[in-house]
Amino acid sequence: MLHATSELEFSSDKTSEGISHLASLALSADSSPSEKSSPGLPEKTGYPDSVYVMAANIFQGIRFEKSPEQVLIKYGNEPLRSLPESEDEAFQRSSYELAFSALKFQDILETMLIDSYIFPSTTIPDHLSSLVIVMLYDFQDRKFQARLFSDNEEPIAEVQEVENLLNSFKTKLAAALARCRIKHDALSIYHILPETVRNQELRASTLPLYAWINTCKISPEDIYYSLKKKGYNKVNSVLHIDEKVFAVDQHCYDVLIFPSHLKNDLLNTDLFKDYKLIFQDKSRSLAVHSVRALLNMDDDILMVNTGSWYTVAHMSVLTNNNTSKIFVCGVKSQAKDPDLKNLFTKMGCKNIEILHETFLNIESKDHRLQKVKVILLLPRCSGLGVSNPVEFILNEHEDTGLLKDFSQGGTSEDKLHILAQQQYEQLTHAMKFTKAQAVVYCTCSVYPEENEAVVKKALEFQDLGIKVQPYRLSPPVLPLCSLKEIQLSTDKFFRMEPSGITNGCFLSVLTRERDPSETVSVKDVLARAAAKGLLDGIELGKSSKREKKKKKSKISLPKAPTNDNNSIQMKITEFLNRETNVNANRSEILTTKTSLPQKNATSGGSSLQVRKPSKPATNPLVPTFMKNTAHPRPHERQTNFLRPRPEGRVIALKPIEIVLPPVMLPFSSPQGIKSQIPTQHFYYHWVAPKTGYFPSPAITRRGEKPKENSPSSLLRHPRPWL
């Protein structure tokens, strides 16, 4: 039982008047950023008794301990008895928020208790000191107004006793708070906090809400329609909008953004109750989308330190149409398995397998993980890029001890070193899985010691003794939606700085270097693209057939002795002169002008013009050419200049260029030659089977694109009509 001396014994009329003035000052000036930013919120009425008890137990474990000579208030080690309803999510969130708020103002609250003579004048058991602290914070946050009780609430004796004590010292406590503000020259109790903590509080009160769509249960279009029926309008941005609106995230197509003040309204909709929409920090959605971009249809995934089970569910939803399996390690208690399976069943997730071993205890050659190609590593971190520490602790199952760092706005160097070492060990262990081809490393920290330094160190000291390709740093696989994001990602790391839009995030993608022995040729890439229908309208078969014929001819026939370029030049020149002298009739050239364009009309060929008609060649040369080239065939097959063909259909020399000028004589633009027909493909297009220049099947079969270093191409430039 608590015993207190009446206030009247410690005050006179004059001092009571001064205290009342200070108390009124405290009641009128003290307000939090969240209250100022949301003037329409109802006044706070307090918490249930069980919330105070659980908050006191949390505070007992995270409070700051002072040196023995500075201790004025003693805290016991015995926890208070809590009720079974402490497993409720909303109940836990309220308890953690109250404990964290009391932690931030621990020094001020202790000063108020001493300055108001509560501790010198009362006998408070040590195990109730934590309860006094958390209830005092709530008392001043309610501006020392009485708490409203619920009819269904079961009272707890310890809570009732502490509340009666605080009510009896109401005026003195308000005056002590006012003196504390005056001492620190602060407008409110929140201005006494460090600047980093104040900025964090402000961001937390205005940060938009992020929710991903469970496409296993509903499509995005149906979500949009349902929200529209409930009065929500789709916009491009939700910043500074107090209406019922939502927007689609730019990085993740299945993530929606809502203004922060709509959370309670959304939680009461069937979309959230039925797990069709799930609130979660955007950084976790970025991580699972990065993994999804690296997967093939049948690749398995290993998730490490997943924190929230919603992250696992989101990964499962994104791979719902694949045959992938998701392995989740680190679930220490098998007693949670039924609850987790029940949760995943409600969300429509079917490809999740839980491993009870810790990650570092799993062998890299574990037979269950032989198909794992991507490892998602979400290591424990300081979380100093997060605006709402309570949500971070609850959702990510992090150690409550981090709340102490959040309350100070930073992490000590010793603790940061310990976290970085743990992260390094996990990352290097992930890189030892020989079957894995990629590792996605993601944190909510803004410290380089936990981010870039860990990744670079792991890459530098990775084990190169195993018979696998080493890892390398790869560019982000997420879209970069702004110039700032591009600038922050120049070193291949994806970063998001804490802002009024998002929490901080760091993401790195490590992939194995390509094995040189498995290098894919251009032909294989084109063949795959053609098989997927990506090369519609582009024919690749003919060139590949020619390549095959070349290979067959090289293998089946022995090499003939090669002649030098001079002998080949002489033979070509002799043949061309003979053909030119026989067919130098001008009237035959004019006949060709009128006949050939009609055959070329449907092919849409390029226009050519003869520059020097003094050395013409005509279409009637074609049959003469066929006759003249038939005789030298046995002799010229012996040279390596010719390419042997089956069935004796090989043209020894390629004087096709003789007949080109008369074909193009009716056209007039000499510039069209250069702009429309590439020089290297000129002869090929003219004699290709599809062009239809010559109806003769013999010439059509022989039409072929010559090599650039072939003799015929060497004589192209000296010819006057080229």
Salt bridges, closest charged atoms under 4 A:
ASP49 OD1 - ARG147 NH1 2.90
GLU89 OE2 - ARG93 NH2 3.28
ASP107 OD1 - LYS66 NZ 3.39
GLU110 OE1 - LYS66 NZ 2.91
ASP115 OD2 - ARG179 NE 2.96
ASP138 OD2 - ARG142 NE 2.87
ASP141 OD2 - LYS44 NZ 2.56
GLU153 OE2 - ARG147 NH1 3.69
GLU163 OE1 - ARG147 NH2 2.80
GLU201 OE2 - LYS104 NZ 1.70
ASP249 OD1 - LYS282 NZ 2.79
ASP254 OD1 - HIS289 NE2 2.70
ASP254 OD2 - HIS314 NE2 2.83
ASP265 OD2 - LYS244 NZ 3.99
ASP270 OD1 - LYS230 NZ 3.34
ASP337 OD2 - HIS356 NE2 2.89
GLU353 OE1 - LYS325 NZ 3.66
GLU357 OE2 - ARG368 NH2 2.90
ASP366 OD1 - HIS367 ND1 3.75
ASP366 OD2 - ARG368 NH2 2.74
GLU391 OE2 - ARG93 NE 2.61
GLU391 OE2 - LYS263 NZ 3.37
GLU396 OE1 - ARG284 NE 3.21
GLU398 OE1 - ARG380 NE 3.22
ASP405 OD2 - LYS415 NZ 3.16
GLU452 OE2 - ARG495 NH2 2.75
GLU485 OE1 - HIS251 NE2 2.88
ASP491 OD2 - ARG495 NH2 2.70
GLU497 OE1 - LYS484 NZ 3.26
GLU539 OE2 - LYS690 NZ 2.58
GLU547 OE1 - LYS523 NZ 3.50
GLU647 OE1 - ARG649 NE 3.34
GLU704 OE1 - ARG643 NH2 1.60
GLU704 OE2 - ARG645 NH2 2.00
